Structure formats: C-alpha cells, structure tokens
Amino acid sequence: MSVILSVEDLHTFIGEFHILQGVSLEALEGEITVLLGRNGVGKTTLMNTIMGFLPARKGRIIFKGKDITGLPVYERARLGIGYIPSARRIFRNLTVEENLRIAFRMKGVSFEDRLGLVLSIFPNLKPALKRKAGHLSGGEQRMLLISRAIINKNDLLLVDEPSEGLSPVLVKKLADVILRLREEASVLLVEQNFRLAAKVGDTCYIMDKGRIVHKGSMEEVAKNRELVRRYLGVAI
C-alpha cells in the first residue's frame, strides 16, 4: 500500500514548551493507523500540527506526495484532510441539519447524497435532523461531530479520542463506525481506549514524552503485555 501521510522529524513548541521532539510516522492508504499514549505525551499536539492549527518548528509533513508543512488549515482541508477533534466543536444553537450544511463544501455532489451516507452510518441522527445540536445527548453530539467531517469526501481523516466520554455501549458501536470510515478514507486515530484501538487498528505507533517509542502491527502490539503496561498503563 502507498503512503498517504508522512511525518518527518516533527518538532512543535507551545510557548516555551518543546512538545513534539522529532516525531516521525507514516499512515498507509486504506488503513487505520493508531497512535497510542498516555495523557499529555503530545498526541493531540501532533494532530493539530498535521492539520495546521499549530506550526511546526522543524520537520516536514507530506500528504499524497506534497509538502504541506507551511500550508494554512483551509488549504490542507481542500487537499482532502478531515479532522475530528476530541472537543465537541458544534454549533449548539443550530439544528443537526444546519450543522451539516455549514460543513458541506463538495462540488459536483449533492448535499442530500452525502447526507444519505452520513445517516446510513448514524441512523440515530435521522430523527434528530431538525433538533438543535445543543439538545442532543453526549453520544449524539459525538456522532454529529464525526458527521461534520464525513459529510465531505476526504482522503485522510484525523480522529482524536472519539471514545472520550462515551458509555461502554456506545464505544462498542463506535468500533463499527470507525471501520465504516475506513471505507471512505484512510484514518489516523488517536485513542486511549486500548480495546477499541486493538479492534480497529492496522498499524500502531506508541508515543511517550513527545517521541515515538514503538511501531508495529496492531496485532503485535496487542500481544505485547509488557509494552502496553509500560507505556499505556493497561493490563491485557
């Protein structure tokens, strides 16, 4: 499989703090690449740097063979990168449908066609289309957040902590959703729920203190109890 995203020796600072300290990774086309690590190791900073919300002090970000390191956020989005942040950034005073219409930017494709795809993945949103987003449950708001990204056709989806705050029942459903997303785009997934990551991931990177400390297949990582315990604090 070809490489869709390559991060090369990335260094990112927030103020005087050196958060990313030479991060390198690759995401392959058609795969779910998982990034694991404890809180505070730099995972979300990496996602924000790839998307352009934070500038890289050093290193390169290559997307589909093009150096996008210096491009603004909107240019990266136009090239086909979608971002699903952990924070629930929705328009609470607008309806579900209005939230999706504002996000929609495809040409040559009708909004209704893409909406049909979204509702096939999240049928629970169909009866809520005319409801204000602020009145949705936490799980429904997470569905809407993901839907705002997939209403457009992307080549790569950056998905940051999608299971955060969800009940165990919804986390189980989320695994099926993420596997469906792979049919639409390659996925770079940041996740702390190890069981969820192990169920959906193809390739796995582990991050610690701003650096990548391990790379392997998700299957191999899931069998390495000592590795998982040391860097994730999880018993398997």
NORLIN-V855529 format. One record per residue. RES is the residue in one small letter. OMEGA is omega in whole degrees, 0 to 359 (999 if undefined). Layout:
res:RES omega:OMEGA
res:RES omega:OMEGA
This chain:
res:m omega:181
res:s omega:179
res:v omega:178
res:i omega:180
res:l omega:176
res:s omega:176
res:v omega:188
res:e omega:173
res:d omega:187
res:l omega:176
res:h omega:179
res:t omega:177
res:f omega:167
res:i omega:190
res:g omega:179
res:e omega:185
res:f omega:181
res:h omega:189
res:i omega:177
res:l omega:188
res:q omega:177
res:g omega:182
res:v omega:174
res:s omega:174
res:l omega:177
res:e omega:172
res:a omega:183
res:l omega:179
res:e omega:177
res:g omega:181
res:e omega:169
res:i omega:178
res:t omega:185
res:v omega:175
res:l omega:182
res:l omega:177
res:g omega:179
res:r omega:174
res:n omega:173
res:g omega:182
res:v omega:176
res:g omega:185
res:k omega:180
res:t omega:175
res:t omega:177
res:l omega:180
res:m omega:180
res:n omega:177
res:t omega:177
res:i omega:182
res:m omega:177
res:g omega:178
res:f omega:175
res:l omega:180
res:p omega:173
res:a omega:176
res:r omega:181
res:k omega:177
res:g omega:182
res:r omega:173
res:i omega:183
res:i omega:179
res:f omega:183
res:k omega:177
res:g omega:183
res:k omega:177
res:d omega:183
res:i omega:188
res:t omega:184
res:g omega:184
res:l omega:175
res:p omega:184
res:v omega:186
res:y omega:178
res:e omega:178
res:r omega:178
res:a omega:180
res:r omega:180
res:l omega:176
res:g omega:175
res:i omega:175
res:g omega:183
res:y omega:175
res:i omega:185
res:p omega:178
res:s omega:178
res:a omega:183
res:r omega:182
res:r omega:178
res:i omega:176
res:f omega:190
res:r omega:183
res:n omega:176
res:l omega:178
res:t omega:176
res:v omega:180
res:e omega:179
res:e omega:175
res:n omega:182
res:l omega:179
res:r omega:178
res:i omega:181
res:a omega:187
res:f omega:182
res:r omega:182
res:m omega:176
res:k omega:179
res:g omega:178
res:v omega:182
res:s omega:176
res:f omega:183
res:e omega:179
res:d omega:180
res:r omega:177
res:l omega:177
res:g omega:177
res:l omega:181
res:v omega:183
res:l omega:174
res:s omega:178
res:i omega:182
res:f omega:181
res:p omega:180
res:n omega:181
res:l omega:184
res:k omega:179
res:p omega:182
res:a omega:186
res:l omega:184
res:k omega:179
res:r omega:176
res:k omega:185
res:a omega:180
res:g omega:180
res:h omega:180
res:l omega:172
res:s omega:179
res:g omega:179
res:g omega:179
res:e omega:176
res:q omega:177
res:r omega:176
res:m omega:180
res:l omega:179
res:l omega:178
res:i omega:181
res:s omega:179
res:r omega:177
res:a omega:187
res:i omega:174
res:i omega:173
res:n omega:177
res:k omega:179
res:n omega:174
res:d omega:181
res:l omega:175
res:l omega:172
res:l omega:187
res:v omega:187
res:d omega:174
res:e omega:183
res:p omega:183
res:s omega:184
res:e omega:177
res:g omega:181
res:l omega:177
res:s omega:178
res:p omega:179
res:v omega:180
res:l omega:177
res:v omega:178
res:k omega:178
res:k omega:181
res:l omega:178
res:a omega:178
res:d omega:179
res:v omega:182
res:i omega:177
res:l omega:174
res:r omega:180
res:l omega:180
res:r omega:176
res:e omega:181
res:e omega:188
res:a omega:168
res:s omega:187
res:v omega:166
res:l omega:190
res:l omega:169
res:v omega:185
res:e omega:176
res:q omega:178
res:n omega:188
res:f omega:181
res:r omega:177
res:l omega:180
res:a omega:181
res:a omega:182
res:k omega:188
res:v omega:191
res:g omega:171
res:d omega:177
res:t omega:184
res:c omega:170
res:y omega:174
res:i omega:184
res:m omega:177
res:d omega:176
res:k omega:174
res:g omega:181
res:r omega:171
res:i omega:184
res:v omega:178
res:h omega:172
res:k omega:177
res:g omega:174
res:s omega:179
res:m omega:179
res:e omega:181
res:e omega:180
res:v omega:182
res:a omega:180
res:k omega:185
res:n omega:186
res:r omega:183
res:e omega:178
res:l omega:181
res:v omega:179
res:r omega:185
res:r omega:187
res:y omega:182
res:l omega:181
res:g omega:184
res:v omega:174
res:a omega:179
res:i omega:999
